[in-house]
Amino acid sequence: MQLTNLYISLQTMYLLFYISALCYENNQGTISPIIMYLYPKLLHLFGYIIHIWRVHRAKYRAAEYRRAAARKEKEEV
Protein backbone atom coordinates (compact mmCIF):
# COMPACT_ATOMS: atom_id res chain seq x y z
CA MET A 1 0.00 0.00 0.00
CA GLN A 2 2.83 2.38 0.79
CA LEU A 3 4.44 1.65 -2.57
CA THR A 4 1.16 2.45 -4.30
CA ASN A 5 0.97 5.80 -2.52
CA LEU A 6 4.57 6.46 -3.47
CA TYR A 7 3.82 5.64 -7.09
CA ILE A 8 0.81 7.99 -7.10
CA SER A 9 2.93 10.77 -5.62
CA LEU A 10 5.59 10.11 -8.28
CA GLN A 11 2.95 10.39 -10.99
CA THR A 12 1.81 13.70 -9.51
CA MET A 13 5.42 14.91 -9.39
CA TYR A 14 5.85 13.88 -13.02
CA LEU A 15 2.75 15.83 -14.03
CA LEU A 16 3.96 18.94 -12.20
CA PHE A 17 7.43 18.49 -13.68
CA TYR A 18 6.01 18.16 -17.18
CA ILE A 19 3.85 21.27 -16.80
CA SER A 20 6.78 23.27 -15.41
CA ALA A 21 9.00 22.00 -18.23
CA LEU A 22 6.46 23.14 -20.80
CA CYS A 23 6.24 26.54 -19.12
CA TYR A 24 10.03 26.75 -19.11
CA GLU A 25 10.12 25.81 -22.78
CA ASN A 26 7.66 28.56 -23.63
CA ASN A 27 9.66 31.15 -21.70
CA GLN A 28 13.23 30.14 -22.57
CA GLY A 29 12.80 28.36 -25.87
CA THR A 30 14.79 25.24 -24.95
CA ILE A 31 14.53 22.29 -22.58
CA SER A 32 16.70 19.24 -22.21
CA PRO A 33 15.20 16.51 -24.42
CA ILE A 34 17.03 13.88 -22.36
CA ILE A 35 15.00 14.77 -19.27
CA MET A 36 11.75 14.82 -21.23
CA TYR A 37 12.58 11.40 -22.69
CA LEU A 38 13.96 9.59 -19.63
CA TYR A 39 11.60 10.75 -16.89
CA PRO A 40 8.46 8.96 -18.20
CA LYS A 41 10.54 5.86 -18.95
CA LEU A 42 11.83 5.74 -15.38
CA LEU A 43 8.33 6.25 -14.03
CA HIS A 44 7.01 3.35 -16.11
CA LEU A 45 9.91 1.18 -14.98
CA PHE A 46 9.11 1.97 -11.35
CA GLY A 47 5.44 1.09 -11.99
CA TYR A 48 6.50 -2.22 -13.52
CA ILE A 49 8.68 -3.01 -10.48
CA ILE A 50 5.70 -2.31 -8.20
CA HIS A 51 3.54 -4.61 -10.34
CA ILE A 52 6.08 -7.45 -10.10
CA TRP A 53 6.32 -6.94 -6.32
CA ARG A 54 2.51 -7.12 -5.97
CA VAL A 55 2.31 -10.34 -7.99
CA HIS A 56 5.12 -11.91 -5.95
CA ARG A 57 3.44 -10.83 -2.69
CA ALA A 58 0.08 -12.27 -3.81
CA LYS A 59 1.70 -15.62 -4.65
CA TYR A 60 3.48 -15.67 -1.29
CA ARG A 61 0.25 -14.92 0.60
CA ALA A 62 -1.62 -17.62 -1.32
CA ALA A 63 1.07 -20.14 -0.40
CA GLU A 64 0.85 -19.05 3.25
CA TYR A 65 -2.92 -19.56 3.25
CA ARG A 66 -2.54 -23.01 1.69
CA ARG A 67 0.05 -24.00 4.29
CA ALA A 68 -2.14 -22.73 7.12
CA ALA A 69 -5.16 -24.61 5.75
CA ALA A 70 -3.12 -27.81 5.39
CA ARG A 71 -1.78 -27.42 8.93
CA LYS A 72 -5.28 -26.86 10.30
CA GLU A 73 -6.64 -29.85 8.39
CA LYS A 74 -3.75 -32.01 9.65
CA GLU A 75 -4.45 -30.98 13.25
CA GLU A 76 -8.14 -31.89 12.90
CA VAL A 77 -7.31 -35.41 11.69
N, C-alpha and C positions, 0 to 999 in steps of 0.2 A: 504494500500500500504506500509506503514511503517513497519507493522508487517511482510509482505512478505519479505521485504529487510532484516529485522532482522533475519527471519528464514533462508534466504539464507546465511547470514553471519555466523549464527550458524552452518549450514551445512559445510561451509568452515572451520570454527574453528574445527569442529569434524574431518574433513579429515586431517587437519594439526596435530591435537592431535593424531590421530590414527597412522599416519606416524611416528611421533616422538616417540610414545609408542613402535612401532615395532623396531625403531632404538635403543631405550633404551634397549629393550629386547635382541637384538642381541649383544649389548655391555656388559650388566650387567648380563644377564641370567635370570632375573626375572622381572615381572611387576605385579602390583596388579590386580588380576582377577576381583575384585569388580568394579574397575573403567572401565575396558574393557566391563563389562557386563551392568553396569547401564547407562553409557553415551549414547549409542544409544537408550536405552529405554526412557530416559528423552527427547531426541531429538524428538523421535516419538510422545511422549505425547504432547510436545509443538506444533508439527505440527498438531495434532488432535485438540488441543484447538484453533489454528488459523482457522482450517476448520470449527469448530462449530461456531466461531465468524463470519466468512464470510457468512455462511448460515443464521444465525440470522440477520445479517445486510441486506442481500438480501431480506429476508421476510419483514423486517421493511421498506425498501425502496419501495417495491411493495405496501405495505399497504398505505404508504404516497402518492404514485402516484394515487392509487384508490381513496383516500380521496380527493385529489386535483381535479381529474376528476369529481367526484360526486359534489363537491362544484362548479366547473365551470359550470357543466350541470344545477345545481339548479339555479345559477345566470342567466343563459340564459333563463330559463322558467319563 
